[in-house]
């Protein structure tokens, strides 16, 4: 992951609301504070946190979203995770995570663009690591609900009615990402 590419992505991205603007500015400040020699995809580098990429997946008619059941958090969340050294861009990292965690194939998913950026606190003990932050870049993807699911990570994945997301065992961050998908509803996708 190249720092300049991430900075350019953040500078070009218009926050959806004040909460996202706060997180965007926090990520920018953190990027400027990290030494240029730090590998932003290094999972062992805890401070200030990890740069992650996620996929906020919807279907062509925008009525449903695809979520996975995260074993460590016990919640339905968007597919995503840490960047890997081989990921060329954050969007490619999000696509890789989408494929790994749901079994969807890359030609099936169409990227819509950057949905939002968010900072998450990861509690102590998750994957054996101390508490740390995730600086998450969440990209929108469009996928047919007929596409077969079944990822190599064997993570349960399911489509949920977007209008009934308040009944799903998820968190406010996921609900915010789904709301922010509205930036792609009814118009030409931004990439």
C-alpha positions as CSV (number, residue, x, y, z in Angstrom):
1,X,0.0,0.0,0.0
2,X,1.5,3.3,-1.0
3,X,1.0,6.2,1.4
4,X,0.6,8.7,-1.5
5,X,-2.2,6.6,-3.1
6,X,-4.1,6.5,0.2
7,X,-3.6,10.2,0.7
8,X,-4.9,11.0,-2.8
9,X,-7.9,8.7,-2.2
10,X,-8.7,10.5,1.0
11,X,-8.2,14.0,-0.4
12,X,-10.5,13.2,-3.4
13,X,-13.2,11.6,-1.2
14,X,-16.2,13.8,-0.1
15,X,-17.4,12.7,3.3
16,X,-21.1,11.8,3.4
17,X,-21.7,13.5,6.8
18,X,-19.9,15.1,9.8
19,X,-19.1,11.7,11.4
20,X,-17.3,10.5,8.3
21,X,-15.5,13.8,8.0
22,X,-14.2,13.5,11.5
23,X,-12.9,9.9,10.8
24,X,-11.5,11.0,7.4
25,X,-9.5,13.8,9.1
26,X,-8.4,11.4,11.8
27,X,-7.0,9.0,9.2
28,X,-5.3,11.8,7.4
29,X,-3.6,13.1,10.6
30,X,-2.5,9.5,11.4
31,X,-1.0,9.0,7.9
32,X,1.0,12.2,8.3
33,X,2.3,11.0,11.7
34,X,3.5,7.6,10.6
35,X,7.1,7.4,9.3
36,X,7.3,6.9,5.6
37,X,9.2,3.7,6.1
38,X,6.3,2.0,7.9
39,X,4.6,-0.7,5.8
40,X,1.0,0.2,6.0
41,X,0.0,-3.5,5.3
42,X,2.1,-4.8,8.2
43,X,-0.3,-6.5,10.7
44,X,2.3,-6.6,13.4
45,X,2.6,-2.8,13.5
46,X,-0.1,-2.0,16.1
47,X,0.4,1.7,16.6
48,X,-1.3,3.8,15.5
49,X,-3.4,1.0,14.0
50,X,-4.1,-1.1,10.9
51,X,-5.3,0.0,7.5
52,X,-8.1,-2.2,6.4
53,X,-10.5,-2.5,3.4
54,X,-14.1,-3.6,3.3
55,X,-16.8,-4.3,0.8
56,X,-20.3,-2.9,1.3
57,X,-22.2,-5.1,-1.1
58,X,-25.6,-4.4,-2.6
59,X,-27.6,-5.9,-5.4
60,X,-28.5,-4.1,-8.6
61,X,-32.0,-2.9,-7.4
62,X,-30.3,-1.8,-4.1
63,X,-32.9,-3.5,-1.9
64,X,-30.5,-5.9,-0.1
65,X,-27.0,-5.9,1.4
66,X,-24.7,-8.9,1.8
67,X,-23.2,-9.3,5.3
68,X,-21.0,-12.0,6.9
69,X,-21.2,-13.3,10.4
70,X,-17.9,-12.3,12.1
71,X,-16.8,-15.1,14.5
72,X,-14.8,-12.8,16.8
73,X,-17.4,-10.0,17.1
74,X,-20.5,-12.2,16.9
75,X,-22.1,-9.7,14.6
76,X,-23.2,-9.5,11.0
77,X,-20.8,-7.0,9.3
78,X,-19.5,-6.2,5.8
79,X,-16.8,-8.5,4.4
80,X,-13.3,-7.0,4.9
81,X,-10.1,-7.1,6.7
82,X,-6.4,-6.3,6.7
83,X,-4.5,-5.3,3.6
84,X,-1.9,-7.6,2.3
85,X,1.5,-6.6,0.8
86,X,0.3,-7.9,-2.6
87,X,-2.7,-5.7,-2.7
88,X,-2.1,-3.0,-5.3
89,X,-4.9,-0.7,-4.0
90,X,-7.3,-0.5,-1.2
91,X,-10.2,-1.3,-3.6
92,X,-8.3,-4.4,-4.7
93,X,-7.8,-5.4,-1.1
94,X,-11.6,-5.0,-0.5
95,X,-12.3,-7.2,-3.6
96,X,-9.9,-9.8,-2.3
97,X,-11.6,-9.9,1.1
98,X,-15.0,-10.1,-0.6
99,X,-14.0,-13.1,-2.6
100,X,-12.2,-14.8,0.3
101,X,-15.1,-14.3,2.8
102,X,-18.1,-14.9,0.6
103,X,-16.9,-17.0,-2.3
104,X,-18.1,-14.5,-4.9
105,X,-15.9,-14.3,-7.9
106,X,-14.4,-10.9,-9.1
107,X,-16.2,-10.8,-12.5
108,X,-19.5,-11.1,-10.6
109,X,-18.9,-8.0,-8.5
110,X,-18.9,-4.5,-10.0
111,X,-17.2,-1.8,-8.0
112,X,-19.2,1.3,-7.3
113,X,-16.5,3.3,-5.6
114,X,-15.5,4.5,-2.1
115,X,-18.6,4.4,0.2
116,X,-16.9,5.8,3.3
117,X,-14.0,5.8,5.6
118,X,-14.3,5.0,9.3
119,X,-12.1,4.4,12.4
120,X,-13.0,1.4,14.5
121,X,-11.7,0.4,18.0
122,X,-10.7,-3.3,18.0
123,X,-10.9,-4.7,21.5
124,X,-8.1,-6.4,23.3
125,X,-7.6,-10.0,22.5
126,X,-9.1,-10.2,19.0
127,X,-6.8,-12.4,17.0
128,X,-4.4,-12.4,20.0
129,X,-3.6,-8.7,19.6
130,X,-3.8,-5.8,22.1
131,X,-6.5,-3.2,21.6
132,X,-5.8,-1.1,18.5
133,X,-7.5,0.9,15.8
134,X,-8.6,0.0,12.3
135,X,-8.6,2.7,9.7
136,X,-11.2,1.2,7.3
137,X,-11.8,2.1,3.7
138,X,-15.2,0.7,2.7
139,X,-15.9,0.3,-1.0
140,X,-19.3,-0.3,-2.6
141,X,-19.8,-3.4,-4.8
142,X,-22.8,-4.5,-6.8
143,X,-23.6,-8.2,-7.0
144,X,-26.5,-10.2,-8.3
145,X,-28.3,-12.0,-5.4
146,X,-28.3,-15.1,-7.6
147,X,-24.5,-15.4,-7.4
148,X,-23.4,-18.4,-5.4
149,X,-21.8,-17.9,-2.0
150,X,-19.3,-20.0,-0.1
151,X,-15.9,-18.5,0.7
152,X,-12.6,-20.2,1.5
153,X,-12.8,-18.7,4.9
154,X,-16.1,-20.5,5.4
155,X,-17.7,-17.4,6.9
156,X,-21.5,-17.5,6.9
157,X,-22.7,-14.9,4.4
158,X,-26.3,-13.8,3.9
159,X,-28.4,-11.2,2.1
160,X,-30.4,-8.9,4.3
161,X,-33.3,-6.5,3.3
162,X,-31.7,-3.0,3.4
163,X,-35.0,-1.5,4.7
164,X,-35.0,-3.9,7.7
165,X,-31.4,-3.6,8.7
166,X,-32.5,-2.3,12.1
167,X,-33.6,-5.9,12.9
168,X,-30.2,-7.4,12.2
169,X,-27.6,-8.1,14.9
170,X,-25.1,-5.6,13.6
171,X,-23.7,-2.3,14.7
172,X,-24.1,1.4,14.0
173,X,-21.1,1.5,11.7
174,X,-22.5,-1.1,9.4
175,X,-25.9,0.7,9.3
176,X,-24.0,4.0,8.5
177,X,-22.2,2.3,5.6
178,X,-25.5,1.0,4.2
179,X,-27.0,4.5,4.5
180,X,-24.0,6.0,2.8
181,X,-24.5,3.6,-0.1
182,X,-27.2,6.1,-1.1
183,X,-24.4,8.1,-2.9
184,X,-24.6,5.4,-5.6
185,X,-28.4,5.1,-5.8
186,X,-30.0,6.3,-9.0
187,X,-26.9,7.9,-10.5
188,X,-23.8,7.1,-12.3
189,X,-21.3,5.3,-10.1
190,X,-18.3,7.3,-8.8
191,X,-15.0,5.4,-8.8
